[in-house]
Amino acid sequence: MAANVLVVGGGYGGAAAAKALDDVADVVLVEPRDRFVHNVAALRALVDPDWVEAIFLPYSELLTRGRVIQGRVTSTDGETVVLESGQRFTPDYLVLASGSGYPFPAKVNIEHNRDAVATMRTTHASLAESKRILLLGAGPVGLELAGEIKAAWPEKEITIVDRGQDIITGGLPDEFRAELRGQLAALDIELVLGTSLATQPPTGPGELGAFTVPTHSGRDVDADIWFRCYGVIPNSAYLSGSLARARRESGHIEVTDDLRVAGHSRVFAIGDLTALPESKMAKAAGAHAEHVADNIRRLLDDPSSSLAGYAPAPASISLPLGPAGGASYAPGVGVLGPKETAEMKGGHLRMDDYRSLFGLA
Ligand SMILES: Cc1cc2nc3c(=O)[nH]c(=O)nc-3n(C[C@H](O)[C@H](O)[C@H](O)COP(=O)(O)OP(=O)(O)OC[C@H]3O[C@@H](n4cnc5c(N)ncnc54)[C@H](O)[C@@H]3O)c2cc1C
C-alpha cells in the first residue's frame, strides 16, 4: 500500500508538491477554491478583461492518481487533519502550504470561480470610470498596479502614499529603486513618501466615489477610487496543539533546515507560510515544494534516511510596470531594465509555466 500524503492548500507551493508526489504516494490536496488563482497575473487581469478568465486554472488535470478535495482545513495538530465539512484524515505525511492572504485584487480570496471573475469585472468597471486613483503602499504590489493602470489608461492620475522614505524596502540595491523611480516619474505617477493617511477614505477599497483624504504631512489627496497595496497575513490560524507552538507572532511557521515543522518528523511546511529568511515568492514556494517532495521520497524509501537541508535563495525580483516596463534584479546579474523585464516576465506573466504545471499545455 502506498503512503498517504495530505497537502493543505493548492497554491503555488501546494500544487507543485502534490504533483511531485503523485506517482509515489496517495496524495490528497485540500483547497477551498474551485480553481487555482495565478495571482502573479492578477493585476493585469484587473486592467485587461482579456486576462480575467485566464488566471483561474482548474485543478482537474493536476493529478493523475491523487485527488483534490474542495474544502478548508479548520484544524490540525500534525496527526489528525479536520476539514470544515467534518471530514477527518490521519495522513502518513502532511505538507502545510496554506500560504498567505493579501488585499484584493493582488490576491483573490473568493472560493467560487464564477464569483471571483464577477468581482474582478465589477472592480475593472469602477477603475475604468475613475480619473484619480490612490494606492496605499509603495512596495512591489503598489508599483506594479500603478504600472498596469498607466499601461491601460495613460491619462489616469495616480498617487501612491507610503509611510516609508523610499519605494520597495528590504534587501534590494539602490540602483534597482533608482531605475524604477525614473520609470515612475516618466509615467507621471506621483509618490507621496514618508507619510500616511490621517483618516481612512470614506469608501471601501475598489469602490467608485470621489473623496479627499488628508495625510499626516498636511498634504490632501483627491481620488475617485483607492486600493490597499500592503498587508500580507500568513494563513496559519488552523494549526492546533503542539503544531501551533511553531507559529511565530507574525503568523509564520518556524521550520527546520529540511523544511519540517520543529518537533514533527512527518510534517513539512512550504511557501509563504514559513518563517524562512527568504523573499516570499511563488518561485520560492515551488523550490520548497520540490525540496520537500524529494525529502518525502527519501523517507518513503527508508524511514531512517537523513534529509537534505534547504538553502534559502538571496533576494531577487522582477517587477513589471505594465507589459513593456519595469525593472529586475538578481545577484550576479545586477539591475535589468524594461526590455529584459518585459521578456522575462511582464509580457507573459509566466502564464504558460503554470498552465503546464496544471496539465493545461
Ligand atoms: C500581485 C502579486 C504578484 C506577485 N508576483 C510574483 C512573481 O512574479 N514571482 C514570484 O515568485 N512571486 C510573486 N508573488 C508572490 C507569490 O504570489 C506568493 O509568494 C505565492 O502565492 C506563495 O505561494 P504559496 O503556495 O506559499 O501560497 P498561496 O499562493 O497563498 O497559496 C495558498 C493556498 O492555500 C489555500 N488555503 C489557505 N488556507 C487554507 C486552509 N485552511 N485549508 C486549505 N487550504 C487553505 C489558499 O486558498 C491558497 O490557494 C506575487 C504576489 C502578488 C500578490
The ligand as an SDF file (V2000), in Angstrom:
LIG
                    3D

 53 58  0  0  0  0  0  0  0  0999 V2000
    0.3230   40.7830   -7.2250 C   0  0  0  0  0  0  0  0  0  0  0  0
    1.3710   39.7730   -6.8760 C   0  0  0  0  0  0  0  0  0  0  0  0
    2.3530   39.4710   -7.7990 C   0  0  0  0  0  0  0  0  0  0  0  0
    3.3200   38.5190   -7.4930 C   0  0  0  0  0  0  0  0  0  0  0  0
    4.2720   38.2450   -8.4280 N   0  0  0  0  0  0  0  0  0  0  0  0
    5.1950   37.2830   -8.1640 C   0  0  0  0  0  0  0  0  0  0  0  0
    6.1480   36.9180   -9.1390 C   0  0  0  0  0  0  0  0  0  0  0  0
    6.1920   37.4770  -10.2290 O   0  0  0  0  0  0  0  0  0  0  0  0
    7.0210   35.9400   -8.8620 N   0  0  0  0  0  0  0  0  0  0  0  0
    7.0130   35.2800   -7.6720 C   0  0  0  0  0  0  0  0  0  0  0  0
    7.8230   34.3790   -7.4870 O   0  0  0  0  0  0  0  0  0  0  0  0
    6.1140   35.6000   -6.7110 N   0  0  0  0  0  0  0  0  0  0  0  0
    5.2020   36.5820   -6.9260 C   0  0  0  0  0  0  0  0  0  0  0  0
    4.2860   36.9080   -5.9630 N   0  0  0  0  0  0  0  0  0  0  0  0
    4.3070   36.2320   -4.6610 C   0  0  0  0  0  0  0  0  0  0  0  0
    3.5470   34.9070   -4.7230 C   0  0  0  0  0  0  0  0  0  0  0  0
    2.2270   35.1200   -5.1750 O   0  0  0  0  0  0  0  0  0  0  0  0
    3.4870   34.2140   -3.3720 C   0  0  0  0  0  0  0  0  0  0  0  0
    4.7750   34.1140   -2.8460 O   0  0  0  0  0  0  0  0  0  0  0  0
    2.8560   32.8350   -3.5530 C   0  0  0  0  0  0  0  0  0  0  0  0
    1.4650   32.9940   -3.7120 O   0  0  0  0  0  0  0  0  0  0  0  0
    3.1480   31.8890   -2.3860 C   0  0  0  0  0  0  0  0  0  0  0  0
    2.6820   30.6240   -2.7290 O   0  0  0  0  0  0  0  0  0  0  0  0
    2.1350   29.6250   -1.5920 P   0  0  0  0  0  0  0  0  0  0  0  0
    1.8100   28.3500   -2.2960 O   0  0  0  0  0  0  0  0  0  0  0  0
    3.0370   29.5990   -0.4380 O   0  0  0  0  0  0  0  0  0  0  0  0
    0.7900   30.2910   -1.0640 O   0  0  0  0  0  0  0  0  0  0  0  0
   -0.5160   30.7860   -1.8000 P   0  0  0  0  0  0  0  0  0  0  0  0
   -0.2670   31.0370   -3.2360 O   0  0  0  0  0  0  0  0  0  0  0  0
   -1.0330   31.8740   -0.9270 O   0  0  0  0  0  0  0  0  0  0  0  0
   -1.5000   29.5300   -1.7330 O   0  0  0  0  0  0  0  0  0  0  0  0
   -2.0310   29.0840   -0.5210 C   0  0  0  0  0  0  0  0  0  0  0  0
   -3.2750   28.2680   -0.8240 C   0  0  0  0  0  0  0  0  0  0  0  0
   -3.7460   27.6950    0.4010 O   0  0  0  0  0  0  0  0  0  0  0  0
   -5.1460   27.8010    0.4670 C   0  0  0  0  0  0  0  0  0  0  0  0
   -5.5530   27.7850    1.8840 N   0  0  0  0  0  0  0  0  0  0  0  0
   -5.4800   28.7890    2.7770 C   0  0  0  0  0  0  0  0  0  0  0  0
   -5.9630   28.3850    3.9770 N   0  0  0  0  0  0  0  0  0  0  0  0
   -6.3270   27.0840    3.8310 C   0  0  0  0  0  0  0  0  0  0  0  0
   -6.9090   26.1280    4.6990 C   0  0  0  0  0  0  0  0  0  0  0  0
   -7.2010   26.4080    5.9830 N   0  0  0  0  0  0  0  0  0  0  0  0
   -7.2030   24.8860    4.2080 N   0  0  0  0  0  0  0  0  0  0  0  0
   -6.8960   24.5760    2.9140 C   0  0  0  0  0  0  0  0  0  0  0  0
   -6.3380   25.4540    2.0480 N   0  0  0  0  0  0  0  0  0  0  0  0
   -6.0570   26.7000    2.5050 C   0  0  0  0  0  0  0  0  0  0  0  0
   -5.4660   29.1120   -0.2520 C   0  0  0  0  0  0  0  0  0  0  0  0
   -6.7970   29.1300   -0.7450 O   0  0  0  0  0  0  0  0  0  0  0  0
   -4.4180   29.1180   -1.3710 C   0  0  0  0  0  0  0  0  0  0  0  0
   -4.9080   28.5400   -2.5600 O   0  0  0  0  0  0  0  0  0  0  0  0
    3.3130   37.8710   -6.2360 C   0  0  0  0  0  0  0  0  0  0  0  0
    2.3290   38.1870   -5.3060 C   0  0  0  0  0  0  0  0  0  0  0  0
    1.3650   39.1240   -5.6080 C   0  0  0  0  0  0  0  0  0  0  0  0
    0.3140   39.4410   -4.5760 C   0  0  0  0  0  0  0  0  0  0  0  0
  1  2  1  0
  2  3  1  0
  2 52  2  0
  3  4  2  0
  4  5  1  0
  4 50  1  0
  5  6  2  0
  6  7  1  0
  6 13  1  0
  7  8  2  0
  7  9  1  0
  9 10  1  0
 10 11  2  0
 10 12  1  0
 12 13  2  0
 13 14  1  0
 14 15  1  0
 14 50  1  0
 15 16  1  0
 16 17  1  0
 16 18  1  0
 18 19  1  0
 18 20  1  0
 20 21  1  0
 20 22  1  0
 22 23  1  0
 23 24  1  0
 24 25  2  0
 24 26  1  0
 24 27  1  0
 27 28  1  0
 28 29  2  0
 28 30  1  0
 28 31  1  0
 31 32  1  0
 32 33  1  0
 33 34  1  0
 33 48  1  0
 34 35  1  0
 35 36  1  0
 35 46  1  0
 36 37  1  0
 36 45  1  0
 37 38  2  0
 38 39  1  0
 39 40  1  0
 39 45  2  0
 40 41  1  0
 40 42  2  0
 42 43  1  0
 43 44  2  0
 44 45  1  0
 46 47  1  0
 46 48  1  0
 48 49  1  0
 50 51  2  0
 51 52  1  0
 52 53  1  0
M  END
$$$$
